[in-house]
Amino acid sequence: MTTHHPIAIVGAGLGGLTLARVLHVHGVEAAVFDLDASPAARTQGGMLDIHEDSGQAALRAAGLHDDFLPLVLPGGEAMRILDKHATVHLAETDDGTGGRPEIDRGRLRDLLLASLPAGTVHWGAKVTAARPLGGGRHEVTLADGTTFTTGLLVGADGAWSRIRPLLSDATPAYSGVSVVESDLLDADTRHPASAAVVGGGMLFALGDGRGFLAHRESDGSLHVYTTLKVPEIWLDTIDFTDTEAAKAAVLEHFADWDDNLRALVAEADGALVPRPIRILPVGHRWDRVPGVTLLGDAAHVMSPFAGEGANLAMLDGAELGQAIAAHPGDVEAALAAYEHALFPRSEAAAAMSAQSLSVCFRDDAPHGLLDQFAVHHQAD
C-alpha cells in the first residue's frame, strides 16, 4: 500500500527545515525527505550572515530566534576589503549592533532539526521522480523504488531540484565565475599571518577579475573562497585529487598578488574543493500548478555575492508555512498567496546578487565594492 503524506517537503536544507518547523508551530504535520543517509553525512559549509529582515524574521516565525542568538559568532560581522597588494582600503569592526550576525551553517541546521518531532525527516530518501496524479496530488518515487503520494509537494531540494521540472523548464546556467574552497585550521596558532589578513570576520581581497574571499569560523579555522572569472571548463583542467598540483594551478592566476594573500591557498590544510557558480535566470517564475511549489535554491538559485541565498530560503519556508496555516484546507489559496510574494522578492534579490558579482569582479576591483559600501553608509 502506498503511503500518503498530506504535505511532503523534498530537501532537509535550511529552507525545507524552516518550513517544517513553522508548520509544526501551527500544528500542521509534514514529512521531509532528504537524500543524505543521516544529518552528519556531510559537512554543511561555512558561516552565514543571517539578515534581520529575512533569515532572522524566519527564525522568529519558527520560535527559534532566542535559541539562535547564543550560537552567533562574536565579532563575526567584522569586515576587511583589500586590493591585490594586501593594501587595506576598508576595515570595520563588529560592535554587536549590526543586523547580520554570523553563525555556522551546521549549527543553524542542527537548531532547526532539534526543533522538529522525531521522525519528521526521512533520511536516505533520494527522490528520483515525481509525477502529477490530478487534483493537485502527486506521486513521488525514491531511489529504492518505493513511492508515496502527497496533497502538497514542496521542492526544497536545491539548484538541481527534481521537483522543479513539474513547474518550469529552467535549469541553472554558469555565471562566469568559479570558486575553489579551502580551509586553514587552527589559524591563530598554525597560520597567524593568514589569520591577521582575514581579521575577525569577513575578508574581500579583490582585483583583476579575481580574488580571495574568506571568513573566520567558530572553530578557529579560516574558510577561503578563491574566486575567478574563467571559462566553465577551467575547473575541469585541474586534477583536484593532487592537492599540491591544484594549489599551483590556482595560484598561477595570482602570480603578482601579495604573498600573504597567496598563502590563503598555498598553506591550505586538506583538499581544495572546486565549485562552479551556477544561477537561474533573474526573475525566474512559473504559472500556478496545483499541489506543488518550490522554495530556496530550487526556486531562485543565485550567486552568493549578496549573501541572500540561505536567508531567502528560510524566509520562503517561513512564509509558505504561514500561508498554509492561514488557509486551512485550501492548498491552492495558500500557494497563490505564497508565490505572489515570492516572485518579486526573489527577483529583486537575484538582481542584487548579479550586480554584486559584477561589482566584485570588475577589472578595477575592489573600488566598485568600496563605492557600494560608501553609498550604503551614506544611506544609514
C-alpha positions, -999 to +999 in steps of 0.1 A: +000+000+000+014+034-010+019+058+019+002+092+016+016+124+032-007+155+032+025+177+029+058+164+016+089+185+016+118+173-006+151+185+009+163+190+045+183+221+040+176+253+059+146+262+038+128+229+040+135+226+077+122+261+084+090+252+066+086+220+086+093+239+118+068+267+111+042+242+101+048+223+134+044+256+154+010+259+138+001+223+145+004+211+109+023+179+102+047+175+073+072+148+061+107+158+049+127+136+026+165+140+022+190+121+001+217+121+028+220+090+049+220+110+082+223+146+094+261+140+097+266+125+063+284+156+050+297+190+062+272+218+058+295+246+046+309+277+062+295+307+081+262+325+072+253+361+079+216+360+090+198+391+079+174+408+102+146+412+077+148+377+062+167+349+080+160+363+114+124+370+106+121+334+096+136+323+129+112+344+148+083+328+129+098+294+138+100+304+175+138+299+175+153+334+175+161+333+212+179+300+207+197+313+177+214+343+194+238+323+217+251+304+186+262+336+169+300+341+164+311+371+185+329+396+162+318+378+131+304+409+114+339+425+112+350+431+076+381+440+056+385+450+020+419+447+004+434+450-030+458+425-047+488+441-029+471+435+005+466+472+010+437+477+034+410+500+019+383+494+045+383+478+079+352+476+100+349+460+135+318+442+148+304+463+176+274+440+181+249+465+167+247+451+132+218+433+117+237+404+101+252+382+128+273+352+117+266+316+125+280+283+114+256+267+089+258+234+106+248+248+139+219+266+124+207+234+107+211+214+139+190+240+157+162+235+132+165+197+132+163+196+170+131+216+169+112+190+149+094+159+162+114+127+159+108+110+125+099+142+107+129+138+084+133+106+063+170+102+058+185+082+029+154+091+008+166+103-025+138+114-048+143+103-084+110+113-100+077+130-093+045+130-114+011+146-111-019+123-104-046+150-109-065+171-085-033+186-071-020+152-059+015+139-068+033+106-067+070+107-057+094+079-064+125+072-043+158+057-053+150+024-036+119+020-058+093+029-032+067+056-038+044+078-018+017+103-027+011+138-013-015+165-015+011+192-014+046+187-028+073+213-019+106+212-038+133+224-013+159+203-030+184+229-042+198+240-076+193+207-093+158+201-080+139+170-090+107+189-084+113+220-105+105+203-138+069+199-127+067+237-128+095+251-150+119+241-178+146+264-164+180+249-154+209+267-137+235+282-161+271+290-155+275+325-140+310+331-155+326+327-121+342+297-104+352+292-068+378+269-052+372+264-015+399+256+011+405+257+048+433+268+072+428+250+105+436+264+140+445+296+122+457+318+151+483+292+160+492+275+128+486+303+103+490+336+122+498+357+091+467+345+073+446+350+105+458+386+106+449+392+070+414+379+074+407+395+107+378+386+130+351+383+103+350+385+065+378+393+040+374+406+005+407+408-014+399+417-050+415+427-082+418+419-119+385+399-121+395+375-093+400+375-056+401+358-022+370+358+000+375+343+034+359+343+068+367+331+103+348+301+115+335+294+150+361+266+154+391+289+149+396+279+112+396+301+081+374+292+052+386+306+019+368+310-014+393+317-042+372+331-069+379+337-106+362+349-138+371+319-160+355+297-187+334+270-172+358+243-184+387+257-164+380+237-133+380+205-154+416+212-164+428+208-128+434+175-110+419+182-076+429+148-064+465+161-064+463+189-039+497+204-044+492+205-082+458+220-077+472+247-055+499+255-081+473+257-109+451+281-089+480+303-078+491+307-114+463+332-116+476+352-087+513+353-096+516+391-089+495+391-058+508+397-023+524+366-007+502+369+024+471+366+002+486+337-019+492+319+014+455+315+018+457+288-008+494+278-006+491+269+031+456+254+030+450+222+050+433+194+032+419+192-003+408+220-024+371+219-035+360+232-069+326+249-073+314+265-105+288+291-096+255+285-114+223+306-114+187+306-125+176+335-146+168+367-127+130+368-124+125+330-127+089+322-120+062+298-131+025+295-137+004+282-108+004+244-109-020+227-085-004+210-054+033+218-060+057+247-054+094+255-048+115+273-023+151+283-018+176+274-045+151+252-062+131+284-069+158+310-074+194+298-071+217+329-074+253+339-069+264+341-033+279+376-036+250+393-018+246+368+009+209+362+001+206+325-007+202+309+028+183+339+041+158+338+013+154+300+016+145+304+053+121+333+046+105+313+018+100+284+042+085+306+069+062+324+046+050+292+029+043+277+063+024+307+075+004+308+042-006+271+047-016+278+083-036+308+072-056+288+046-065+256+063-079+231+038-072+253+008-038+244-006-043+265-038-051+297-019-020+292+003+003+286-027-011+315-046-005+338-017+030+325-011+041+327-048+026+362-051+051+374-026+079+350-036+083+361-072+091+398-068+111+392-036+134+366-053+137+387-085+150+417-065+174+395-046+187+378-077+192+411-095+212+424-064+233+392-063+241+395-101+251+432-096+273+423-066+290+396-086+297+421-114+310+447-089+333+423-070+350+411-102+353+442-122+388+450-136+391+479-112+381+459-081+379+465-052+369+501-060+334+491-071+327+473-038+341+502-019+318+526-037+289+503-029+297+503+008+301+541+008+266+545-007+253+521+019+269+540+048+255+573+034+220+558+034+224+548+071 
